[in-house]
Amino acid sequence: MKLTFWGASRQVTGSMYLLETSDDYRILIDCGLDMERKDINPEDYIGLFPFEPSMINAVVLTHAHLDHTGFLPNLLREGFEGKIYCTHATLELTKLILEDSASLNQHKLKKLQKKKKYMDSEKRETRAKELYMQKQVDATLDMCVCVNFSQRIRISDDVHLTFIPAGHLLGAAHLFMEVEENGKKKRIGFSGDVGRHDSPLLNDPEEMPEVDYLLCESTYGNRYHQTKGSPEDEVLEVIKSTCVDVPGRLIVPAFSIGRTQAMLYTLHKLQKQGLLPPLRIFSDSPLALRSNMIYQKFNKWLNPEAQEFMKKHGTLFDFENLVQVETDKQSKAISNFGEPCIIVSSSGMIQGGRIEHHVRSNIQNAYATILMIGFSAEGTFGYELMHGKTTVEINKKEVDIRARIAHIDVFSGHADLTGLMRFVKTQKTEKLKKLFIVHGEYNNMLAFQQHLKDEGYPQAEIPHRGQCFEL
Ligand SMILES: [Zn+2]
């Protein structure tokens, strides 16, 4: 059996691993959008993929995030005809994410056509080819097969698959695969994204059974979350210093799927406890609104506290003073709202989405706080803000950043070093043949690898893109 690393290798995004069994059954694990595009060798590629999509028999998804699912419709376009296995909630969230991408792609395509004059035609053509539309999204969704958590299913004569709850996002799973080869059973574990313990809404990640080979993400492989109190305590402190002590605005960049729900739920809890000041709260993302409904629909997969809250109040995310912003026009009109307020909008890395205009119109306001609550990849504006950027270009003029930039870890969807070690340490080192570090910035991976070695896992290695291992 062979495993090839085609994405999230020495970088965070673009998760994609190809598992080929000795009887030529080919399984692609995740098919994510590569937002970083590092180390791509064009010679590896036939069309948009470094392998022939029609030769893939099945795809298995760990969870719905764009960097794990965002390239799927292109796989179909280039000839894939197999099944896509995922959990029920992953299917519904993937539907939202891919439909949103398809509508953004329409705008991107128009923009590309305008660039005809200045862009190299080959490059433009490749870019245009990546931009799938709703039709391909529908066809992708039709190929999905939903599987329950913890249900062991056979996906080919020799391969069994089990989805194990991973926390991180509604529907997110670790994958446990058992492959029979020449009468011998080999077990492979894919971490997907590992969630954290005690997060608002979600259950703790569950343990991976004993495996021979383990792939482990490393987004926070080199840091410990700094959490001072409960999500409610930490959020309330920022609200007080921004909107009560001074008449300011709190701007929260948050992904529409996952982080926004955690934030709204926390605000709702504060409101029910009578602790939330009477401020207007704008949730400015139609995608988040649809995602809220899916979280409520699948509330049996949320943690017991959230289920209890839902039973008692009939809703997780709706409360007094919360305004769900629908149109672009309504979104822009928030600038004219004169009172202190809270704006939760996407994207979380301040790269695209309505958050961009909220940040732009408040970044010179010394009374505003921009509260970062999630991960920002290198190269995004969110990353720069979190790393001390002091000026920004607005309307071709460099201006000072006067808003306060705050950062809390309590909403992070990823396990930190403690959580990742907890995940790995359920494996006995003498049984584990290889431990592959994936899905992280390269420097963090190196630090994580060193940490693993110090903790008794000398088999940890960091595959590069295109590297193939015989298992
Ligand atoms: Zn994720």
Residues whose N, C-alpha, C, O or C-beta is under 5 A from the ligand:
A	BS01	ZN	H65 D193
